[in-house]
Amino acid sequence: MDSTVASAIAKRAHLGQTDRFGGSLIDHVARVASTVPREARSVAWLHDVLERTGTGIEALETDGLTPLERDALDILTRRDGEAYEAYALRVTFASGEAGRLARTVKRADLDDHIATSQPLHDAPPYAWARRHIAYAQWRNHEPAGLDELSVARAG
């Protein structure tokens, strides 16, 4: 899917939504999208759409979502009743190209949560999840984001 289409969908779907800390959800999504490589940008824009809005996967496919992007969004979408730790480990150990794409977006998502959140007693263990995702990326020789991708291409 073209990232400008994904951006428009996310902006419309998240209009007026806030995150658990009271910040604008679309601001969070935009920050995540700005830190991932170009090929992950559409998934980054859409990473909270299925979980936090009424938008369905079929509508996204109609707007150009690819099978790889669909699979990555499926990995990134936390299931009803799924413990946060189980969800983070599911992303960590997801296989294939969809797993790699999901980890790229999830690490950027976690980095933004860690950088902008306030300590709350009921907040998910973001730092714990980030360590697991980062380890999986290291183990699989996956670039984590724009900085590591530019270093990998320059080397």
DAQUIQUI-V156551 format. One record per residue. N is the residue number from 1. RES is the residue in one letter. SS is DSSP state (helix for helix, strand for strand, loop for the rest). PSI is psi in whole degrees, -180 to 180 (* if undefined). D_FIRST is the distance of its C-alpha to the first C-alpha in whole Angstrom. Layout:
# DAQUIQUI-V156551
N & RES & SS & PSI & D_FIRST
N & RES & SS & PSI & D_FIRST
This chain:
# DAQUIQUI-V156551
1 & M & loop & 141 & 0
2 & D & loop & 136 & 4
3 & S & helix & -26 & 6
4 & T & helix & -34 & 9
5 & V & helix & -45 & 7
6 & A & helix & -41 & 7
7 & S & helix & -45 & 10
8 & A & helix & -41 & 12
9 & I & helix & -47 & 11
10 & A & helix & -44 & 13
11 & K & helix & -40 & 15
12 & R & helix & -45 & 16
13 & A & helix & -36 & 16
14 & H & loop & 9 & 18
15 & L & loop & 121 & 21
16 & G & loop & -4 & 24
17 & Q & loop & 148 & 23
18 & T & strand & 159 & 25
19 & D & loop & -180 & 25
20 & R & loop & -15 & 28
21 & F & loop & 3 & 30
22 & G & loop & 0 & 30
23 & G & loop & 164 & 27
24 & S & strand & 124 & 24
25 & L & helix & -39 & 21
26 & I & helix & -30 & 19
27 & D & helix & -42 & 21
28 & H & helix & -49 & 20
29 & V & helix & -42 & 16
30 & A & helix & -40 & 16
31 & R & helix & -42 & 19
32 & V & helix & -48 & 17
33 & A & helix & -32 & 14
34 & S & helix & -14 & 16
35 & T & helix & -2 & 18
36 & V & loop & 159 & 15
37 & P & loop & 156 & 14
38 & R & helix & -42 & 11
39 & E & helix & -11 & 10
40 & A & helix & -3 & 10
41 & R & helix & -43 & 9
42 & S & helix & -44 & 6
43 & V & helix & -38 & 9
44 & A & helix & -43 & 11
45 & W & helix & -33 & 11
46 & L & helix & 2 & 10
47 & H & loop & -22 & 13
48 & D & loop & -2 & 16
49 & V & helix & -48 & 14
50 & L & helix & -36 & 15
51 & E & helix & -32 & 19
52 & R & helix & 2 & 20
53 & T & loop & 177 & 19
54 & G & loop & 4 & 19
55 & T & loop & 132 & 16
56 & G & loop & 162 & 15
57 & I & helix & -34 & 13
58 & E & helix & -40 & 13
59 & A & helix & -40 & 12
60 & L & helix & -39 & 9
61 & E & helix & -38 & 9
62 & T & helix & -33 & 10
63 & D & loop & 7 & 7
64 & G & loop & 8 & 5
65 & L & loop & 131 & 5
66 & T & loop & 163 & 6
67 & P & helix & -39 & 10
68 & L & helix & -46 & 10
69 & E & helix & -40 & 8
70 & R & helix & -46 & 10
71 & D & helix & -40 & 13
72 & A & helix & -42 & 13
73 & L & helix & -35 & 12
74 & D & helix & -43 & 15
75 & I & helix & -40 & 17
76 & L & helix & -13 & 17
77 & T & loop & 118 & 18
78 & R & loop & 134 & 22
79 & R & loop & 153 & 24
80 & D & loop & 130 & 26
81 & G & loop & 0 & 29
82 & E & loop & 126 & 28
83 & A & loop & 144 & 30
84 & Y & helix & -41 & 28
85 & E & helix & -41 & 30
86 & A & helix & -41 & 29
87 & Y & helix & -49 & 25
88 & A & helix & -39 & 25
89 & L & helix & -32 & 27
90 & R & helix & -42 & 24
91 & V & helix & -44 & 21
92 & T & helix & -45 & 24
93 & F & loop & 9 & 25
94 & A & loop & 139 & 22
95 & S & loop & 168 & 21
96 & G & helix & -171 & 19
97 & E & helix & -35 & 16
98 & A & helix & -38 & 15
99 & G & helix & -42 & 18
100 & R & helix & -46 & 17
101 & L & helix & -44 & 14
102 & A & helix & -42 & 15
103 & R & helix & -37 & 18
104 & T & helix & -46 & 17
105 & V & helix & -42 & 15
106 & K & helix & -39 & 19
107 & R & helix & -42 & 21
108 & A & helix & -39 & 19
109 & D & helix & -48 & 20
110 & L & helix & -41 & 23
111 & D & helix & -42 & 24
112 & D & helix & -42 & 23
113 & H & helix & -45 & 25
114 & I & helix & -41 & 28
115 & A & helix & -28 & 28
116 & T & helix & -7 & 28
117 & S & loop & 161 & 30
118 & Q & loop & 145 & 33
119 & P & loop & 122 & 35
120 & L & loop & 146 & 36
121 & H & loop & -24 & 38
122 & D & loop & 10 & 35
123 & A & loop & 144 & 32
124 & P & loop & 159 & 30
125 & P & loop & 75 & 31
126 & Y & helix & -45 & 28
127 & A & helix & -40 & 30
128 & W & helix & -47 & 31
129 & A & helix & -41 & 28
130 & R & helix & -40 & 27
131 & R & helix & -41 & 29
132 & H & helix & -45 & 28
133 & I & helix & -47 & 25
134 & A & helix & -40 & 26
135 & Y & helix & -43 & 29
136 & A & helix & -40 & 26
137 & Q & helix & -42 & 24
138 & W & helix & -47 & 27
139 & R & helix & -37 & 29
140 & N & loop & 4 & 26
141 & H & loop & 43 & 26
142 & E & loop & 131 & 22
143 & P & loop & 142 & 21
144 & A & loop & -31 & 21
145 & G & loop & -162 & 19
146 & L & helix & -44 & 20
147 & D & helix & -50 & 23
148 & E & helix & -33 & 24
149 & L & helix & -42 & 21
150 & S & helix & -36 & 23
151 & V & helix & -43 & 26
152 & A & helix & -40 & 25
153 & R & helix & -33 & 24
154 & A & helix & -30 & 27
155 & G & loop & * & 30
